[in-house]
Amino acid sequence: MKRGDVIWGGVFTAITAFLVIPETRHLFEAATRSHPYIMGFVKFAIMASMGELLTMRMLQKQWKKPAGFAAKAIVWGIIGMVIVAMFALYSDGVAGLLRRGLLYAGQGKIAAFLTALFTSAIMNGTFGIVLMLSHKISDTYIDLRTAREKPNFQMTLKAVDWPAFFSFVIGKTIPLFWIPAHTITFLLPAEYRVLAAAYLSVALGMILAYAKLRNQQKQ
């Protein structure tokens, strides 16, 4: 085990402990209610960036800061702010569909699960695709800039591996990972949903790293 493993694991454990201990958890909940967008930025900038670091560790067998790390962290933070709004929009939107009888979730315990499932499926099937597409383009642009290129929009689009993006990111991670994971997320209290999504970004980083490793082994 390398020193970086201990540091990464220690930071991850400290963040988790902060959320588990009642005294500090109350501070987190109050801050999330009072400053949802700021907290959304902070959660994603930290947790998703940790996922980026872990992905590099898995791929290169050493801890290495990804190219354009600071710029990517800012992008992750902006994504966190957008997700704050989208979680509220889609959860309230699905609730409205249910009230109007345009969706049916039943009653009792099954109603909460189906409501969460509807919200996750509709969100990931619409906003989720747009978000992943936008993030892929911005990520590619940052990579080209850090490689001392001067990319325009057309050059950035050409640099994206579109077959892999649509077959794996859209075709597999949305139905097999994001919809089930966000179904669980929408069963949580509202103040923890964006945080849960940030934690999930770490898990997604591991999945993407595993997929890249498999491709490298096949080649």
C-alpha positions in Angstrom: 0.0 0.0 0.0 1.4 3.4 -1.0 1.3 6.6 1.0 -1.2 8.0 -1.5 -3.6 5.1 -0.7 -3.5 6.0 2.9 -4.0 9.7 2.3 -6.9 9.2 -0.1 -8.6 6.6 2.2 -8.1 8.9 5.2 -9.7 11.9 3.4 -12.6 9.7 2.3 -13.1 8.3 5.8 -12.9 11.7 7.4 -15.6 13.1 5.1 -17.8 10.1 5.8 -17.2 10.4 9.5 -18.2 14.1 9.4 -21.5 13.0 7.9 -22.1 10.2 10.4 -21.3 12.0 13.7 -24.6 13.7 14.8 -23.0 17.0 15.8 -21.2 17.6 12.5 -24.0 16.0 10.5 -26.4 18.7 11.8 -24.0 21.4 10.6 -23.9 19.8 7.1 -27.7 19.5 7.0 -28.1 23.2 8.0 -25.6 24.4 5.5 -27.2 22.4 2.7 -30.6 23.9 3.5 -29.2 27.4 3.7 -26.8 27.4 0.8 -27.9 24.6 -1.6 -25.9 25.8 -4.6 -22.7 26.5 -2.8 -22.9 23.1 -1.0 -23.7 21.4 -4.3 -20.5 23.0 -5.8 -18.4 21.9 -2.8 -19.7 18.4 -2.7 -19.1 17.6 -6.4 -15.8 19.5 -6.6 -14.4 17.5 -3.8 -15.9 14.0 -4.2 -15.9 13.8 -8.1 -12.3 15.1 -8.1 -11.4 12.3 -5.6 -13.0 9.9 -8.1 -10.7 11.3 -10.8 -7.7 10.7 -8.7 -8.8 7.2 -7.9 -9.3 6.5 -11.6 -5.8 7.6 -12.4 -4.5 5.4 -9.5 -6.3 2.3 -11.0 -5.2 3.0 -14.5 -1.6 3.9 -14.0 -0.9 2.0 -10.7 0.3 5.2 -9.1 -1.2 8.4 -7.7 -1.0 11.1 -10.4 -2.9 14.4 -10.7 -4.9 14.3 -14.0 -4.2 16.9 -16.6 -6.3 20.0 -16.1 -7.2 18.9 -12.6 -8.2 22.3 -11.2 -10.3 23.2 -14.3 -12.0 19.8 -14.1 -12.7 20.3 -10.4 -14.4 23.6 -11.2 -16.5 21.9 -14.0 -17.5 19.2 -11.4 -18.5 21.9 -9.0 -20.7 23.6 -11.7 -22.3 20.2 -12.4 -23.0 19.9 -8.7 -24.9 23.2 -8.8 -26.9 22.2 -11.8 -27.8 18.9 -10.2 -29.2 20.7 -7.2 -31.7 22.3 -9.5 -32.4 19.2 -11.6 -33.0 17.0 -8.6 -35.6 19.4 -7.3 -37.1 19.9 -10.8 -37.5 16.2 -11.6 -38.7 15.1 -8.1 -41.3 17.9 -8.1 -42.2 17.2 -11.7 -42.8 13.5 -11.1 -44.9 14.3 -8.1 -47.0 16.6 -10.3 -47.5 13.8 -12.8 -48.6 11.5 -10.1 -51.1 14.0 -8.7 -52.6 14.4 -12.2 -52.9 10.7 -12.7 -50.3 10.7 -15.6 -48.2 8.2 -13.7 -49.3 5.6 -11.2 -47.1 4.5 -8.3 -49.6 2.6 -6.2 -49.9 3.0 -2.4 -47.8 2.1 0.7 -44.2 1.2 0.5 -44.2 0.4 -3.2 -45.3 4.0 -3.9 -42.1 5.5 -2.5 -40.0 3.0 -4.6 -41.9 3.5 -7.8 -41.8 7.3 -7.4 -38.1 7.2 -6.9 -37.7 4.9 -9.9 -39.9 7.1 -12.2 -37.9 10.2 -11.1 -34.5 8.5 -11.8 -35.5 6.9 -15.1 -37.0 10.2 -16.5 -34.1 12.3 -15.3 -31.4 10.0 -16.6 -33.2 9.4 -19.9 -33.3 13.2 -20.6 -31.1 15.5 -18.5 -28.6 12.7 -17.7 -27.8 12.2 -21.4 -27.3 16.0 -21.9 -25.2 16.2 -18.8 -22.9 13.4 -19.8 -22.6 14.8 -23.3 -21.7 18.3 -22.0 -19.3 16.9 -19.5 -17.5 14.7 -22.1 -17.1 17.7 -24.4 -15.8 20.0 -21.7 -13.5 17.2 -20.4 -12.1 16.7 -23.9 -11.6 20.4 -24.4 -9.6 20.7 -21.1 -7.5 17.7 -22.1 -6.6 19.3 -25.4 -5.8 22.7 -23.8 -3.5 21.1 -21.3 -1.8 19.3 -24.2 -1.0 22.8 -25.4 -3.5 22.6 -28.3 -5.7 25.5 -29.2 -9.0 23.6 -29.8 -12.1 25.1 -31.2 -15.5 23.4 -30.9 -15.2 21.4 -34.1 -11.7 20.1 -33.1 -13.0 19.1 -29.7 -15.9 17.2 -31.2 -13.6 15.3 -33.5 -11.4 14.3 -30.5 -14.3 12.5 -28.7 -14.5 8.7 -29.1 -18.2 8.8 -29.9 -18.7 5.1 -30.5 -17.4 4.3 -27.0 -19.3 7.2 -25.5 -22.7 6.0 -26.8 -22.1 2.3 -26.4 -20.7 2.4 -22.9 -21.5 5.7 -21.2 -25.0 6.1 -22.6 -25.9 2.5 -23.5 -24.6 0.8 -20.3 -23.9 3.2 -17.4 -27.4 4.9 -17.6 -29.6 1.7 -17.5 -27.2 -0.5 -15.5 -25.7 2.0 -13.0 -27.3 5.5 -12.9 -31.0 4.6 -13.0 -30.7 2.0 -10.2 -28.3 4.2 -8.2 -30.4 7.3 -8.5 -33.5 5.3 -7.6 -31.9 4.7 -4.2 -30.8 8.4 -4.1 -34.3 9.6 -4.5 -35.4 7.5 -1.5 -33.1 9.5 0.7 -34.0 12.8 2.4 -33.7 15.8 0.0 -30.6 17.3 1.8 -28.6 14.1 1.2 -29.4 13.5 -2.5 -26.8 15.7 -4.1 -24.2 14.3 -1.7 -25.2 10.8 -2.6 -24.8 11.7 -6.3 -21.3 13.0 -5.5 -20.4 9.8 -3.8 -21.7 7.9 -6.8 -19.3 9.9 -9.1 -16.5 8.1 -7.2 -18.0 4.8 -8.0 -18.5 5.7 -11.6 -14.8 6.6 -11.8 -14.0 3.1 -10.7 -16.3 1.6 -13.3 -14.8 3.7 -16.1 -11.3 2.8 -15.0 -12.2 -0.9 -15.0 -13.7 -0.5 -18.5 -10.5 1.1 -19.7 -8.3 -1.6 -18.2 -10.4 -4.3 -19.9 -10.0 -2.5 -23.2 -6.2 -2.2 -22.7 -6.0 -5.9 -21.9 -8.0 -6.8 -25.1 -5.7 -4.7 -27.2 
